[in-house]
Amino acid sequence: MANLNKVMLIGNLTRDPELRYLQSGTAVCDFGVAVNRTYRTSGGEQRDEVLFVDVTAWGRQAEVVSEFLQKGRPVFIEGRLKLDQWTSQDGQKRSKISVVMEGFQFLDSRGGGGEGGGARGGGSSQPRQTQQPKPSQQPRQPADDFDSGDDSIPF
């Protein structure tokens, strides 16, 4: 039987990213994301539900996240779930599910000047700036006199 561990989240950062480097030189960045859900109860009352998710980014993506994201910024995260287990100082077993980021997309243009940027997998994680197409000098005229010679609809 096949297995799948894929997570896609859109939310806002709950804290500034914390970047650190392992002894091997690998960058690791931890941050939190709040994902909101609005729904109506059976009585018609609107309610909000917030889910707080811990996210870990690795390598170049960790450095980019640390440089360009801060608390409050919206982001799209792709990744996988990870279960962390440990024993607390008082001897109790603890566990936590977090997300290991495998890709992301900036969702606003604050500080970037463009539509944002992003990264997936091993691709470039530098924010990219998009240029808007330049409008043509002459406005387009509607093609009222177009005759394809075929009156049938192609679908």
C-alpha positions as CSV (number, residue, x, y, z in Angstrom):
1,M,0.0,0.0,0.0
2,A,1.3,3.5,-0.9
3,N,2.0,6.1,1.7
4,L,1.8,9.9,1.5
5,N,2.9,12.6,3.9
6,K,2.2,16.0,2.3
7,V,1.1,19.2,4.0
8,M,0.0,22.5,2.4
9,L,-0.6,25.5,4.7
10,I,-1.5,29.1,4.1
11,G,-1.1,31.3,7.2
12,N,0.7,34.1,8.9
13,L,4.0,33.9,10.9
14,T,3.4,34.0,14.6
15,R,7.0,34.9,15.4
16,D,10.1,36.0,13.7
17,P,12.1,33.1,12.2
18,E,15.0,31.9,14.3
19,L,18.1,30.9,12.2
20,R,20.9,28.8,13.5
21,Y,23.7,26.7,11.9
22,L,24.6,23.1,12.8
23,Q,28.3,22.2,13.3
24,S,28.3,20.9,9.7
25,G,27.4,24.4,8.5
26,T,23.8,23.5,7.5
27,A,21.3,26.3,8.1
28,V,18.1,25.5,10.2
29,C,15.3,27.9,10.7
30,D,12.4,27.5,13.1
31,F,9.2,29.6,12.9
32,G,5.5,29.3,13.7
33,V,2.5,29.7,11.4
34,A,-1.1,30.4,12.4
35,V,-3.7,28.9,10.1
36,N,-7.3,30.3,10.5
37,R,-10.5,28.6,9.7
38,T,-13.9,30.3,9.8
39,Y,-17.1,28.2,10.0
40,R,-20.7,28.4,11.0
41,T,-22.3,26.3,13.7
42,S,-25.5,24.4,13.2
43,G,-27.2,27.4,15.0
44,G,-25.8,29.8,12.3
45,E,-23.2,31.4,14.6
46,Q,-19.9,32.2,12.9
47,R,-16.8,31.0,14.7
48,D,-13.1,31.2,14.1
49,E,-10.6,28.4,14.8
50,V,-6.9,29.0,14.8
51,L,-4.3,26.3,14.5
52,F,-0.7,27.0,15.5
53,V,1.9,25.0,13.6
54,D,5.7,24.8,14.2
55,V,7.7,24.7,10.9
56,T,11.4,23.9,10.3
57,A,13.2,24.9,7.1
58,W,16.6,23.6,6.1
59,G,19.5,24.8,3.9
60,R,19.2,27.7,1.6
61,Q,15.5,27.9,2.2
62,A,16.1,28.4,5.9
63,E,18.4,31.4,5.1
64,V,15.8,32.9,2.7
65,V,12.9,32.5,5.2
66,S,15.0,34.1,7.9
67,E,16.0,37.0,5.6
68,F,12.6,37.9,4.0
69,L,9.9,36.8,6.4
70,Q,8.9,38.2,9.8
71,K,6.1,38.0,12.3
72,G,2.7,38.7,10.7
73,R,3.7,38.0,7.0
74,P,1.5,35.6,5.1
75,V,3.1,32.5,3.5
76,F,2.2,29.3,1.7
77,I,4.1,26.3,3.0
78,E,4.5,22.9,1.5
79,G,6.1,20.1,3.5
80,R,5.7,16.9,5.5
81,L,4.6,16.1,9.0
82,K,7.2,15.1,11.6
83,L,6.7,13.5,15.0
84,D,9.1,14.6,17.7
85,Q,9.2,12.6,21.0
86,W,11.1,13.3,24.2
87,T,11.0,12.9,27.9
88,S,10.6,16.1,29.9
89,Q,12.7,17.0,32.9
90,D,9.9,15.7,35.2
91,G,10.1,12.3,33.5
92,Q,6.9,12.6,31.4
93,K,6.9,11.4,27.8
94,R,6.0,14.3,25.4
95,S,5.4,14.5,21.7
96,K,4.7,17.1,19.1
97,I,3.8,17.1,15.5
98,S,5.6,19.8,13.3
99,V,6.1,20.5,9.6
100,V,9.4,20.1,7.8
101,M,9.2,22.7,5.0
102,E,10.0,21.4,1.5
103,G,8.8,24.5,-0.4
104,F,7.2,27.9,0.1
105,Q,5.7,30.9,-1.6
106,F,5.6,34.5,-0.4
107,L,2.0,35.8,-0.4
108,D,2.5,39.5,-0.2
109,S,5.0,41.9,-1.7
110,R,6.0,43.7,1.4
111,G,9.7,44.6,1.2
112,G,10.1,42.7,-2.1
113,G,8.6,45.2,-4.5
114,G,7.2,42.5,-6.7
115,E,4.6,39.8,-6.4
116,G,6.9,37.9,-4.1
117,G,8.9,34.8,-4.7
118,G,9.4,31.4,-3.4
119,A,11.1,28.1,-3.6
120,R,10.3,24.4,-4.1
121,G,12.6,21.5,-3.4
122,G,16.0,22.2,-4.8
123,G,15.0,25.1,-7.0
124,S,16.1,28.6,-6.5
125,S,14.9,30.1,-3.2
126,Q,15.8,33.7,-4.1
127,P,12.8,35.9,-4.2
128,R,11.9,36.6,-7.8
129,Q,10.5,39.9,-9.0
130,T,7.9,39.7,-11.7
131,Q,7.5,42.4,-14.3
132,Q,4.1,43.4,-15.5
133,P,3.7,43.2,-19.3
134,K,3.8,46.6,-21.0
135,P,0.5,47.7,-22.5
136,S,0.6,48.0,-26.3
137,Q,0.6,51.5,-27.8
138,Q,-2.6,50.9,-29.7
139,P,-5.8,49.7,-28.0
140,R,-7.0,46.4,-29.5
141,Q,-10.0,46.5,-31.7
142,P,-12.7,43.9,-31.3
143,A,-12.8,41.4,-34.2
144,D,-16.4,41.9,-35.2
145,D,-15.7,40.9,-38.8
146,F,-14.1,37.6,-37.9
147,D,-15.5,34.7,-39.9
148,S,-14.0,31.3,-39.4
149,G,-16.2,29.7,-42.0
150,D,-17.2,27.0,-39.6
151,D,-20.5,27.4,-37.7
152,S,-19.9,24.4,-35.5
153,I,-18.7,24.7,-31.9
154,P,-15.5,22.8,-31.3
155,F,-16.6,21.2,-28.1
